[in-house]
Amino acid sequence: MERLKERTSDRDMPFSNKAFSRQLKAIQRFGHSAPWDVHQRIKGSAVITFPNSGHGGIFQYWEKFGPIAAKFNAA
C-alpha cells in the first residue's frame, strides 16, 4: 500500500464502477486457481519473482529481467 503513494504524476485514469465490478468477478473466478499455471504449461520455463514488483516487475527490474528473457527466447 505504501508504494501507491510513490507515484504522484502520470497515474492511471480513474476507472468506472462497471470495470471495478468486472475485476471483482475475475478475482472471484480465478483468484483461487493454482499459482504459476502458465509456467506448468511451458516447457523449459521458470518462475522468477521480484520483490515488491507486482505486475510491473519487468519494468522495475528490467536489468535482471532482460537477460533472463533473452536467454529463454534463445533456448
Protein Blocks (a to p, Z undefined) as FASTA:
>chain_A
ZZmmmpmghiacdddfklmmmmmmmmmmmmmgcehklmmmmghiacdddehkljmlmmmm
mmmmmmmmmmmmmZZ
